[in-house]
Amino acid sequence: MALLEVKNLGISFGGLRAVDEFSITIEKGQLYGLIGPNGAGKTTIFNMLTGVYKPTDGTIVLDGKNITGKNTIEINRAGIARTFQNIRLFKDMTVLDNVKVALHNHYKYSTFTGVFRLPRYFKLEKAMDAKALELLKVFELDDNASLLASGLPYGDQRKLEIARALATQPKLLLLDEPAAGMNPNETAELMDTIRFVRDNFDMTVLLIEHDMSLVSGICEKLSVLNFGQLLCEGKTAEVLKNPEVITAYLGE
Ligand SMILES: Nc1ncnc2c1ncn2[C@@H]1O[C@H](COP(=O)(O)OP(=O)(O)OP(=O)(O)O)[C@@H](O)[C@H]1O
């Protein structure tokens, strides 16, 4: 069953048509890649899917619900979470608190309860600590829960960003160049992590990536974007053999 159905999505910035007539269907549980040359419009598509930009054309349906034009908070509540090309953690907060911030949607208490430290406050804070630690354990970050996020090695910061996105309990996880800046060992470990997340969190993943080892290693399907338009889509191995894709993106 399709989890995400995007039809004829488009956006212009002044005279620039950054994305035009873009459509994609992602089934529940799929690991799906969005690839293409620099400036092709990939991040702009993520920004439209997450409500950062409002599309000028097209529709976005998540799990049967039309979310076109909703804001970032509404879209996160509907079930889309993301990570960013340039890591955006709360660097001066602890590893644990980075995840707890994202849990707040699901553990609510009133300002009154918080300010006066009523018993419900302590109960929910304890429950959030436990849930956050459980998530950190999945990523083997629990031993560093009390460190500042800025103190983590680069690869661990990327993992923490994924843990924080998962804390919002999404249906669809968008990863924007998760392997950027990683060495081959870290990339291989990241692939295992993404597979683990898909299998153990019943997650559907759409990722943007330039690292072809990661793309061919984990993506089941690909869409290739060129100059804002869909160049081709299909099973990963077939797409990577497509002469048009080789000319436009892969070179040689
Ligand atoms: N807010 C904006 N205002 C004006 N132009 C923008 C804006 N956001 C993106 N663009 C333009 O839209 C086009 C697509 O950019 P985008 O960042 O989506 O590409 P990309 O495929 O993600 O590239 P990369 O692989 O380098 O990250 C570019 O020409 C970019 O300059």
The ligand as a Gaussian input file, in Angstrom:
#p B3LYP/6-31G(d) Opt

LIG

0 1
 N       14.814000      29.501000      -1.120000
 C       15.287000      29.527000      -2.359000
 N       15.305000      30.644000      -3.085000
 C       15.787000      30.668000      -4.356000
 N       16.264000      29.586000      -4.996000
 C       16.285000      28.442000      -4.319000
 C       15.794000      28.323000      -2.974000
 N       15.930000      27.031000      -2.563000
 C       16.480000      26.372000      -3.595000
 N       16.691000      27.209000      -4.646000
 C       17.244000      26.857000      -5.962000
 O       16.561000      25.707000      -6.409000
 C       17.451000      24.849000      -7.126000
 C       17.433000      23.461000      -6.504000
 O       18.170000      23.501000      -5.267000
 P       18.247000      22.253000      -4.265000
 O       18.995000      22.705000      -3.069000
 O       16.899000      21.701000      -4.075000
 O       19.126000      21.237000      -5.111000
 P       19.694000      19.819000      -4.671000
 O       19.326000      18.856000      -5.751000
 O       19.268000      19.488000      -3.291000
 O       21.278000      20.094000      -4.729000
 P       22.498000      19.457000      -3.849000
 O       22.697000      18.053000      -4.322000
 O       23.655000      20.343000      -4.226000
 O       22.135000      19.584000      -2.407000
 C       18.822000      25.516000      -7.107000
 O       18.996000      26.241000      -8.297000
 C       18.717000      26.444000      -5.911000
 O       19.578000      27.536000      -6.037000

